[in-house]
């Protein structure tokens, strides 16, 4: 009975990851020239949010805390994973969109 409940959850998180990749491919691959640079930079948070939510959802059962003592290590693992995903987003994906990021934002 419990396997039946876990499977739909995993599907939802996999769907979030797939949707984030599809949105990224469509908006930043096929239709990139049809949008302004400011829109592309600010909208890049949407696929990032979907991907991060899917990744956290899939990893949650594996790193879920089991007692009060492990909450700090759980928080550190989640924080580290988010920082890694965020740095990939900021230092890899955004420079591909705009090599001179400050100029793209007109700062």
Wavefront OBJ file of the C-alpha trace (Angstrom):
o trace
v 0.000 0.000 0.000
v 2.841 2.400 0.808
v 4.525 1.933 -2.586
v 1.363 3.185 -4.241
v 1.590 6.448 -2.310
v 5.269 7.070 -3.042
v 5.047 6.526 -6.786
v 2.737 9.481 -7.593
v 4.947 11.784 -5.521
v 8.033 10.748 -7.435
v 6.170 11.262 -10.698
v 5.248 14.804 -9.684
v 8.857 15.663 -8.874
v 10.109 14.092 -12.115
v 7.445 16.078 -13.991
v 8.728 19.287 -12.352
v 12.264 18.518 -13.499
v 11.134 17.642 -17.033
v 8.954 20.755 -17.270
v 11.883 22.915 -16.151
v 14.099 21.401 -18.843
v 11.394 21.785 -21.503
v 10.761 25.415 -20.529
v 14.488 26.055 -20.584
v 14.858 24.494 -24.025
v 11.859 26.288 -25.510
v 12.459 29.738 -24.019
v 16.251 29.745 -24.059
v 16.855 27.579 -27.116
v 14.201 27.730 -29.794
v 12.574 31.076 -28.941
v 15.519 32.950 -27.436
v 15.575 35.679 -30.103
v 11.888 36.496 -29.608
v 12.314 37.742 -26.025
v 14.188 40.661 -24.549
v 17.318 40.034 -22.536
v 15.827 41.395 -19.301
v 12.902 38.988 -19.612
v 15.242 36.063 -20.255
v 17.412 36.893 -17.248
v 14.538 37.420 -14.823
v 12.427 34.537 -16.156
v 15.367 32.167 -15.691
v 14.272 31.864 -12.065
v 11.157 29.908 -13.092
v 12.956 26.864 -14.533
v 15.452 27.095 -11.648
v 12.611 27.016 -9.110
v 10.938 24.054 -10.828
v 14.212 22.133 -11.111
v 15.203 22.837 -7.495
v 11.753 21.807 -6.234
v 11.930 18.562 -8.230
v 15.453 17.801 -7.041
v 14.600 18.461 -3.396
v 11.437 16.387 -3.691
v 13.306 13.415 -5.119
v 16.111 13.646 -2.566
v 13.894 14.259 0.475
v 13.176 10.589 1.290
v 16.902 9.815 1.179
v 18.009 12.671 3.480
v 14.903 12.982 5.668
v 15.836 13.452 9.338
v 14.837 10.666 11.694
v 15.392 12.273 15.091
v 15.833 15.632 16.737
v 19.630 15.354 16.713
v 19.987 15.176 12.940
v 18.004 18.260 11.983
v 21.142 20.405 11.845
v 22.885 18.011 9.455
v 19.725 17.804 7.365
v 19.539 21.604 7.166
v 23.204 21.767 6.155
v 22.725 19.160 3.410
v 19.661 20.946 2.015
v 21.461 24.296 2.175
v 24.511 22.891 0.441
v 22.400 21.371 -2.322
v 20.552 24.643 -2.858
v 23.811 26.625 -2.949
v 25.278 24.234 -5.521
v 22.171 24.507 -7.726
v 22.090 28.285 -7.295
v 25.771 28.691 -8.180
v 25.327 26.558 -11.286
v 22.417 28.801 -12.226
v 24.267 32.070 -11.562
v 27.791 31.185 -12.680
v 27.053 28.820 -15.581
v 23.588 29.418 -17.031
v 23.244 33.197 -16.687
v 26.645 33.919 -18.298
v 25.500 31.848 -21.270
v 22.508 34.177 -21.601
v 24.449 37.358 -21.006
v 28.262 37.323 -20.911
v 28.352 40.814 -19.335
v 25.654 40.412 -16.723
v 25.823 43.921 -15.184
v 25.449 45.514 -18.621
v 22.499 43.268 -19.418
v 20.655 44.566 -16.384
v 21.664 48.155 -17.232
v 23.372 48.639 -13.856
l 1 2 3 4 5 6 7 8 9 10 11 12 13 14 15 16 17 18 19 20 21 22 23 24 25 26 27 28 29 30 31 32 33 34 35 36 37 38 39 40 41 42 43 44 45 46 47 48 49 50 51 52 53 54 55 56 57 58 59 60 61 62 63 64 65 66 67 68 69 70 71 72 73 74 75 76 77 78 79 80 81 82 83 84 85 86 87 88 89 90 91 92 93 94 95 96 97 98 99 100 101 102 103 104 105 106 107
